[in-house]
Amino acid sequence: VQLQASGGGLVQPGGSLRLSCAASGSISSINVMSWYRQAPGKQRELVAYTSSGGSRRIADSVQGRFTISRDNAKNTVFLQMNRLKPEDTAVYYCNVDQIWGQGTLVTVSS
C-alpha cells in the first residue's frame, strides 16, 4: 500500500487548506484513516482520525477548526483546515491502518 499526501503550502493566519491522502496498491479494506502532525522540535501528535465504522475524533487543539472526512470509494482521507493559526505550522502525515504516508508541510505565516 502506498499513500500520497498533498495539499500543504503557505497560508496566512485565518486562511484555509485542504489536505488529501490517497491510498493505492493492494487494498482489501481500510479501517482507520488518520492525520498526524509534527512541528519543529516537537513530537508527532494525532490531529484527527476516522474509522470505517464511523467513529471520528478531533484533537482539542483544532476542534471547531479542522474536519476529517473520507471517500471510501477512492480510498482517500481529507483534512479540511480552517482559521489556521501560526501554531498549526507543521509537517502533516497521513496514516492508514498503521501505514505512514510522506509528510506535507503546512506553514501558517503572514
C-alpha positions in Angstrom: 0.0 0.0 0.0 1.3 3.5 -0.9 0.0 6.7 0.4 0.2 10.0 -1.5 -0.5 13.1 0.5 -1.0 16.6 -1.0 -2.4 20.0 -0.3 0.1 21.6 2.0 1.6 25.0 1.5 2.0 28.5 2.8 -1.1 30.3 4.1 -1.8 33.4 6.1 -3.3 33.2 9.6 -7.0 32.8 9.3 -6.8 31.1 6.0 -7.7 27.5 4.9 -6.1 24.5 3.4 -7.4 21.1 2.5 -5.1 18.1 2.7 -5.7 14.9 0.8 -4.2 11.4 1.2 -4.9 8.7 -1.3 -4.1 5.1 -0.7 -3.2 2.8 -3.6 -1.9 -0.6 -4.1 -3.1 -3.9 -2.6 -6.1 -2.8 -0.6 -8.8 -5.0 0.6 -10.4 -2.8 3.2 -9.3 0.2 5.2 -10.3 0.7 8.8 -8.7 3.7 10.4 -7.5 6.8 8.5 -5.7 9.4 10.5 -3.8 12.7 10.3 -0.8 13.5 12.5 1.4 16.5 12.6 4.9 17.2 13.8 6.0 20.8 14.5 9.7 21.7 14.7 11.2 20.4 17.9 8.0 18.7 19.0 6.8 15.1 19.0 4.3 13.9 16.4 0.8 14.2 17.6 -2.6 12.9 16.4 -4.7 15.6 14.8 -7.8 13.5 13.8 -8.9 10.1 12.8 -11.9 8.4 11.2 -12.8 4.7 11.3 -14.7 2.6 8.8 -17.4 2.3 11.5 -18.0 6.0 11.5 -16.0 7.0 14.6 -14.2 10.3 14.4 -12.0 12.2 16.8 -10.5 15.6 16.5 -7.8 16.9 18.8 -8.8 19.6 21.2 -6.3 22.0 19.8 -8.0 22.0 16.4 -11.6 21.3 17.5 -14.0 23.5 15.6 -11.5 24.5 13.0 -10.4 21.2 11.4 -12.7 18.5 9.9 -11.7 15.0 8.8 -13.6 13.1 6.1 -13.0 10.2 3.8 -14.1 8.9 0.4 -14.1 5.1 0.7 -14.7 4.6 -3.0 -11.4 6.4 -3.7 -9.5 5.2 -0.5 -8.9 8.9 0.3 -8.9 10.8 3.5 -9.2 14.6 3.7 -8.4 17.2 6.4 -10.1 20.5 6.0 -8.3 23.1 8.0 -10.0 26.4 8.6 -9.0 29.5 10.6 -5.4 28.4 10.6 -3.0 29.7 13.2 0.8 30.0 13.2 0.9 27.2 15.8 -0.6 24.9 13.2 2.6 25.1 11.3 3.9 21.5 11.0 4.6 18.6 8.7 1.3 16.7 8.4 1.3 13.0 7.9 -1.5 10.7 7.0 -1.7 7.2 8.4 -3.9 4.4 7.0 -4.1 1.3 9.2 -0.6 2.0 10.6 1.0 2.7 7.2 2.6 6.2 7.0 2.5 8.5 4.1 5.1 11.1 3.3 4.6 14.4 5.1 3.2 17.5 3.6 4.4 20.8 5.0 1.8 23.4 6.2 3.2 26.8 7.0 1.0 29.4 8.6 2.6 32.8 8.4 2.0 36.4 7.4 
